[in-house]
Amino acid sequence: MQRDVTRLLVRAWLTIAVVDGVFATTLPVVAYGQPLGRVWQGVAAVLFGPSAMQGGTRTILVGLVMHFGVALAWSTLFLVLALLSPRLRHLVAAPVGIVAVSALYGPAIWMIMSFVVIPRLTGRPPTINARWWVQLFAHIPFVAIPIVATIGRGLRASSAVAGVRPAEGVA
């Protein structure tokens, strides 16, 4: 079971890291005319300050590593919550439940990151503007659905293999 859970976590982590990474890379280029990779310098700037915006490839890579770390954290949190909660496992056993849970989890991730994590690291409050709202809603399809669907599907598969109905849980 431990190996299955680890594989499920890695699958969810890499899925969300890639899906959100592609979205986060292309949105600023297409919608805001920013240079490719600029978003990752902005992520690095959370730790290294505004000078990261002129850091070139190195700060782009640091931002990407940070992105993968954050994706792992949110994937791990959801997996732990799903393993601990039979109700949550039951909800994510069906597509409508995946969408419903994602509609809460995605915005929650963005609000915690923008109101708690980033301000604690930078000392600056969030700027609530149109881009902030785009991110709030984009966290549903590009962050939460990949996490919730991957973990929900993985837990369903583990339940089927173990002969346990999803409503009964897998933990």
Backbone bond lengths (Angstrom), bond angles and torsions (degrees), N, CA, C in turn:
res aa  C-N    CA-C-N  psi(-1)  N-CA   C-N-CA  omega(-1)  CA-C   N-CA-C  phi
1 M - - - 1.466 - - 1.540 110.79 -
2 Q 1.334 117.25 -41.92 1.464 121.13 -179.10 1.528 111.28 -58.38
3 R 1.348 116.27 -43.71 1.460 119.72 179.98 1.522 111.04 -64.83
4 D 1.335 116.93 -38.95 1.464 120.54 177.75 1.524 111.07 -63.30
5 V 1.324 116.54 -41.51 1.468 120.86 179.61 1.526 109.93 -65.62
6 T 1.326 116.52 -41.79 1.471 119.98 178.57 1.522 110.59 -63.18
7 R 1.326 116.65 -44.91 1.475 119.64 178.01 1.524 111.14 -62.35
8 L 1.324 116.68 -40.28 1.460 120.75 178.43 1.526 110.47 -63.08
9 L 1.320 116.98 -42.98 1.461 120.28 178.07 1.523 110.88 -62.20
10 V 1.307 117.64 -45.63 1.466 120.65 -179.58 1.528 110.11 -62.68
11 R 1.330 117.21 -41.76 1.470 120.55 179.15 1.534 110.91 -62.98
12 A 1.348 116.93 -45.56 1.468 120.05 178.83 1.524 110.56 -64.40
13 W 1.320 116.90 -43.49 1.468 122.05 -178.54 1.520 111.20 -60.91
14 L 1.316 116.90 -49.76 1.469 119.16 -178.20 1.527 111.61 -69.29
15 T 1.334 117.20 -34.61 1.469 119.90 177.78 1.513 110.57 -62.25
16 I 1.327 116.71 -50.24 1.470 119.30 -178.28 1.522 110.89 -68.47
17 A 1.331 117.33 -38.08 1.470 119.67 179.98 1.524 110.77 -61.56
18 V 1.322 117.03 -41.02 1.470 120.37 -179.30 1.528 111.01 -75.13
19 V 1.335 117.96 -49.18 1.475 120.67 -177.57 1.529 110.34 -60.40
20 D 1.326 116.68 -51.03 1.466 119.44 -179.95 1.522 110.94 -68.66
21 G 1.323 117.11 -34.51 1.462 120.45 178.58 1.519 112.51 -62.49
22 V 1.327 116.17 -42.98 1.474 119.62 177.36 1.526 110.00 -64.79
23 F 1.330 116.85 -44.69 1.462 120.43 178.51 1.526 110.99 -61.14
24 A 1.339 116.19 -49.18 1.465 120.60 -177.21 1.526 112.40 -65.39
25 T 1.316 116.90 -28.40 1.462 120.33 178.59 1.519 111.56 -76.75
26 T 1.332 116.94 -41.03 1.462 120.32 -173.85 1.528 113.84 -85.15
27 L 1.324 118.70 -34.23 1.474 119.92 -177.46 1.526 112.39 -55.08
28 P 1.336 120.25 -51.14 1.466 119.33 -178.64 1.528 113.16 -63.17
29 V 1.315 116.75 -32.47 1.466 120.39 179.65 1.523 109.74 -70.10
30 V 1.323 116.32 -49.65 1.465 121.75 -174.96 1.529 112.02 -75.58
31 A 1.322 117.32 -47.46 1.464 120.34 -173.12 1.527 113.94 -86.22
32 Y 1.342 117.01 -30.92 1.461 118.89 -172.38 1.521 113.55 -119.16
33 G 1.336 117.66 -0.71 1.457 121.41 178.24 1.518 114.94 68.42
34 Q 1.320 117.68 22.89 1.459 120.51 179.93 1.532 110.11 -83.24
35 P 1.317 116.67 156.22 1.468 119.87 178.12 1.536 111.42 -65.60
36 L 1.303 116.22 149.72 1.455 122.52 176.56 1.534 109.42 -58.66
37 G 1.313 116.62 131.72 1.462 121.05 179.59 1.517 114.84 91.80
38 R 1.313 116.79 -12.49 1.472 120.64 -177.54 1.535 111.56 -59.53
39 V 1.314 116.64 -38.11 1.463 120.21 -179.41 1.530 111.15 -59.06
40 W 1.348 116.74 -36.24 1.467 119.68 -178.33 1.523 111.21 -73.84
41 Q 1.329 117.42 -29.06 1.464 119.68 172.20 1.525 109.41 -66.58
42 G 1.330 115.96 -37.58 1.465 120.02 176.39 1.518 111.83 -63.27
43 V 1.317 116.90 -38.59 1.465 120.30 176.43 1.530 109.38 -64.01
44 A 1.319 117.24 -46.04 1.470 121.00 178.56 1.527 110.91 -61.59
45 A 1.319 117.14 -31.63 1.463 121.23 -179.80 1.522 112.27 -63.72
46 V 1.328 117.36 -21.93 1.462 119.96 176.04 1.526 109.86 -59.82
47 L 1.318 117.48 -39.26 1.474 120.75 179.06 1.527 113.25 -91.32
48 F 1.338 116.66 -37.00 1.464 120.24 -170.44 1.517 114.67 -106.00
49 G 1.314 117.30 -0.10 1.450 120.55 178.19 1.517 113.08 83.80
50 P 1.328 116.50 179.33 1.457 122.05 -174.96 1.529 115.13 -57.79
51 S 1.329 117.55 -24.22 1.464 119.25 -179.18 1.531 111.90 -64.00
52 A 1.315 117.52 -20.30 1.466 120.70 178.05 1.525 111.32 -62.52
53 M 1.320 117.33 -22.93 1.470 120.82 -179.50 1.530 111.47 -68.10
54 Q 1.325 117.39 -18.15 1.459 121.43 176.51 1.534 111.73 -109.08
55 G 1.319 116.71 14.25 1.456 121.41 -172.70 1.506 116.42 -81.51
56 G 1.316 118.76 -6.97 1.452 120.69 177.92 1.514 113.80 70.38
57 T 1.322 114.75 -150.73 1.465 121.79 -174.78 1.521 112.04 -59.60
58 R 1.315 116.67 -37.32 1.467 119.78 -178.16 1.525 111.78 -59.78
59 T 1.330 117.72 -45.98 1.470 118.56 -178.99 1.523 110.97 -74.79
60 I 1.324 118.14 -27.49 1.477 119.91 173.18 1.530 108.53 -61.45
61 L 1.333 116.84 -45.48 1.467 120.75 -179.81 1.533 111.56 -65.81
62 V 1.320 117.12 -39.13 1.469 120.46 176.66 1.526 109.60 -61.85
63 G 1.321 117.39 -43.96 1.466 121.30 178.11 1.521 111.86 -61.41
64 L 1.310 117.16 -40.27 1.470 120.63 177.74 1.527 111.23 -65.22
65 V 1.321 117.37 -41.74 1.469 120.39 177.15 1.525 110.09 -62.65
66 M 1.317 116.52 -42.01 1.469 120.35 176.96 1.524 110.49 -61.65
67 H 1.330 116.96 -42.15 1.461 121.95 178.07 1.528 110.41 -58.42
68 F 1.333 116.70 -46.05 1.462 120.12 179.12 1.524 111.22 -63.75
69 G 1.314 117.95 -36.32 1.464 121.23 176.95 1.515 112.55 -65.30
70 V 1.321 116.36 -44.00 1.465 120.74 178.53 1.533 109.96 -65.70
71 A 1.323 117.67 -40.88 1.469 121.31 177.62 1.527 110.23 -60.44
72 L 1.321 117.15 -40.39 1.468 120.68 178.07 1.525 110.69 -64.82
73 A 1.311 116.93 -42.08 1.468 120.46 -179.05 1.522 111.55 -61.90
74 W 1.336 117.64 -48.26 1.461 120.63 -178.12 1.526 111.93 -70.26
75 S 1.327 117.57 -32.95 1.468 120.58 175.59 1.526 110.14 -67.71
76 T 1.317 116.63 -42.90 1.462 121.16 178.88 1.516 110.88 -62.50
77 L 1.325 116.41 -45.24 1.465 119.73 179.50 1.517 110.83 -58.41
78 F 1.326 116.96 -47.02 1.464 118.33 -178.05 1.524 110.97 -65.51
79 L 1.304 118.16 -40.88 1.463 120.45 179.11 1.525 110.62 -61.90
80 V 1.310 117.92 -44.08 1.470 121.01 178.28 1.524 110.16 -61.29
81 L 1.332 116.50 -45.75 1.475 119.52 178.70 1.526 111.01 -60.19
82 A 1.325 116.92 -42.30 1.468 120.59 -179.66 1.526 111.35 -66.80
83 L 1.317 117.12 -38.84 1.466 119.77 178.78 1.522 111.90 -68.26
84 L 1.329 116.76 -31.89 1.461 120.76 -179.10 1.527 113.74 -83.88
85 S 1.319 117.13 -20.19 1.463 120.24 -172.69 1.534 112.80 -118.23
86 P 1.324 116.99 105.51 1.466 118.71 175.25 1.539 111.92 -58.67
87 R 1.309 116.84 -34.75 1.473 121.01 179.36 1.530 110.57 -62.50
88 L 1.320 116.83 -45.50 1.464 120.62 179.39 1.533 110.03 -64.65
89 R 1.333 117.61 -43.13 1.467 120.11 177.28 1.518 110.69 -59.16
90 H 1.319 116.62 -40.34 1.461 120.60 178.31 1.535 110.92 -63.98
91 L 1.328 116.34 -42.87 1.468 120.37 179.50 1.522 112.46 -60.97
92 V 1.335 117.04 -43.25 1.462 119.96 -175.63 1.528 112.55 -86.22
93 A 1.319 116.25 9.58 1.465 120.32 176.38 1.522 111.62 -80.39
94 A 1.330 117.79 -11.46 1.458 121.63 -179.40 1.527 109.53 -127.53
95 P 1.332 117.18 149.25 1.478 119.88 -179.69 1.521 114.14 -54.25
96 V 1.331 117.62 -40.64 1.470 119.05 -179.06 1.531 110.06 -64.48
97 G 1.319 117.63 -34.98 1.454 121.42 177.70 1.514 111.70 -69.32
98 I 1.338 116.04 -37.65 1.468 120.18 177.02 1.523 109.89 -60.16
99 V 1.316 116.77 -45.50 1.471 120.88 -179.70 1.527 110.17 -66.12
100 A 1.332 116.83 -43.50 1.467 119.99 -178.80 1.531 111.35 -63.67
101 V 1.318 117.13 -46.45 1.460 120.30 179.57 1.529 109.84 -65.35
102 S 1.323 117.32 -40.85 1.466 121.16 179.11 1.522 111.86 -63.61
103 A 1.330 116.69 -34.69 1.465 120.83 179.37 1.524 111.19 -64.83
104 L 1.319 117.27 -21.61 1.467 121.33 175.05 1.537 111.87 -96.38
105 Y 1.325 115.92 -43.47 1.462 120.45 -174.56 1.531 112.27 -68.03
106 G 1.322 118.06 -42.67 1.464 120.79 -179.59 1.523 113.01 -59.44
107 P 1.331 118.15 -55.48 1.471 118.77 177.49 1.538 112.79 -62.07
108 A 1.336 116.98 -33.61 1.468 119.21 177.43 1.533 110.30 -62.60
109 I 1.321 116.62 -42.59 1.467 120.17 177.55 1.526 109.91 -58.50
110 W 1.344 116.42 -50.11 1.461 119.65 -177.47 1.525 111.75 -62.47
111 M 1.330 117.32 -41.67 1.462 119.59 -178.91 1.527 111.55 -67.32
112 I 1.324 117.80 -40.74 1.468 120.37 178.11 1.527 109.95 -65.19
113 M 1.323 116.47 -43.29 1.468 119.15 178.73 1.529 110.79 -63.90
114 S 1.342 117.64 -45.98 1.468 119.44 -172.86 1.530 113.94 -82.60
115 F 1.342 117.89 -25.55 1.465 119.48 -179.58 1.521 113.97 -100.15
116 V 1.339 117.46 -19.76 1.465 120.12 -175.98 1.532 111.48 -119.84
117 V 1.322 117.38 -63.05 1.464 121.20 -170.34 1.531 111.79 -64.86
118 I 1.322 117.26 -57.08 1.470 120.04 -176.29 1.528 111.69 -63.54
119 P 1.345 119.49 -45.64 1.471 118.23 177.50 1.532 113.61 -60.87
120 R 1.332 117.52 -34.39 1.468 119.22 178.58 1.519 111.03 -67.82
121 L 1.340 116.38 -33.09 1.460 119.86 -179.05 1.531 112.62 -82.56
122 T 1.330 116.53 -31.52 1.468 119.70 -175.27 1.522 113.53 -102.97
123 G 1.317 116.77 -22.22 1.460 120.20 -174.90 1.518 112.97 79.23
124 R 1.353 116.56 8.99 1.472 120.56 -179.11 1.527 110.42 -118.15
125 P 1.335 117.15 138.61 1.465 119.19 175.66 1.532 110.12 -72.37
126 P 1.326 116.57 161.88 1.464 118.79 179.31 1.523 111.55 -69.47
127 T 1.309 114.96 153.72 1.461 121.21 172.55 1.520 106.36 -98.00
128 I 1.321 116.08 114.29 1.461 120.36 -178.97 1.531 107.16 -91.06
129 N 1.318 115.55 105.10 1.456 121.64 179.03 1.527 108.54 -141.01
130 A 1.312 117.43 -168.48 1.470 120.50 -178.03 1.525 111.45 -60.21
131 R 1.326 117.63 -40.04 1.469 120.34 179.68 1.527 111.63 -63.71
132 W 1.333 116.86 -37.02 1.457 120.89 177.60 1.524 109.63 -60.78
133 W 1.346 116.74 -44.92 1.470 120.49 -179.79 1.530 111.63 -67.27
134 V 1.315 117.42 -36.19 1.470 120.08 175.30 1.526 109.01 -58.97
135 Q 1.319 116.88 -46.14 1.458 120.92 179.61 1.524 112.10 -63.33
136 L 1.320 116.58 -40.45 1.468 120.06 179.61 1.526 110.03 -55.57
137 F 1.329 116.31 -50.97 1.463 119.31 -177.24 1.528 112.58 -77.84
138 A 1.319 117.79 -30.58 1.470 120.89 178.64 1.524 111.68 -67.87
139 H 1.321 117.51 -22.50 1.462 119.58 178.27 1.530 112.01 -68.33
140 I 1.304 118.34 -14.64 1.474 119.40 175.40 1.529 109.91 -72.01
141 P 1.344 119.56 -61.84 1.472 117.97 -176.14 1.528 114.71 -77.31
142 F 1.324 118.01 -29.49 1.464 119.61 -171.92 1.527 114.56 -99.37
143 V 1.317 117.65 -10.81 1.456 121.04 178.48 1.533 110.27 -122.95
144 A 1.319 116.25 -61.61 1.467 119.20 -172.38 1.522 113.47 -70.55
145 I 1.306 118.50 -45.66 1.470 118.31 -178.51 1.526 111.65 -60.02
146 P 1.329 120.51 -44.02 1.470 117.18 176.24 1.537 113.52 -59.93
147 I 1.316 117.30 -39.09 1.468 120.08 179.07 1.529 110.25 -68.10
148 V 1.316 115.59 -55.25 1.467 121.02 -173.40 1.528 111.10 -65.04
149 A 1.320 117.48 -43.60 1.462 119.91 -178.88 1.529 111.08 -66.86
150 T 1.319 117.78 -42.88 1.462 120.42 -179.46 1.526 110.73 -64.47
151 I 1.311 116.51 -46.07 1.466 119.82 -179.46 1.525 110.54 -70.13
152 G 1.331 117.22 -42.49 1.469 119.84 177.73 1.514 112.13 -59.51
153 R 1.314 116.20 -45.40 1.477 121.05 179.17 1.525 109.88 -64.80
154 G 1.316 116.96 -42.17 1.467 120.64 179.89 1.510 112.66 -64.81
155 L 1.317 117.13 -40.61 1.456 120.13 178.41 1.525 111.03 -69.56
156 R 1.337 117.62 -36.22 1.477 120.64 174.87 1.516 110.25 -61.55
157 A 1.330 116.92 -44.97 1.465 120.96 -179.81 1.528 110.30 -63.26
158 S 1.331 117.42 -41.70 1.466 120.51 177.98 1.516 110.74 -63.96
159 S 1.333 116.88 -38.38 1.454 121.41 178.68 1.517 110.62 -65.13
160 A 1.330 116.87 -42.79 1.462 120.92 -179.09 1.523 110.39 -64.49
161 V 1.328 116.04 -41.63 1.463 120.26 179.44 1.517 109.85 -65.35
162 A 1.327 116.92 -39.69 1.453 120.73 -178.52 1.527 112.58 -81.55
163 G 1.329 117.81 -6.39 1.450 121.58 -179.24 1.515 113.34 76.97
164 V 1.308 116.33 23.75 1.469 121.40 -178.90 1.522 107.77 -107.61
165 R 1.322 115.75 132.66 1.458 118.81 174.86 1.517 109.26 -69.82
166 P 1.364 119.52 144.27 1.473 121.31 -177.92 1.512 113.60 -53.25
167 A 1.333 117.99 -35.04 1.468 119.96 -179.08 1.529 111.53 -66.55
168 E 1.357 116.83 -22.62 1.462 119.97 -179.65 1.517 111.64 -85.66
169 G 1.317 117.23 -20.42 1.455 121.00 177.96 1.509 113.10 93.19
170 V 1.327 113.27 175.85 1.462 120.44 -178.39 1.518 112.43 -125.71
171 A 1.308 117.42 -11.65 1.465 118.71 -176.15 1.518 111.18 -80.24
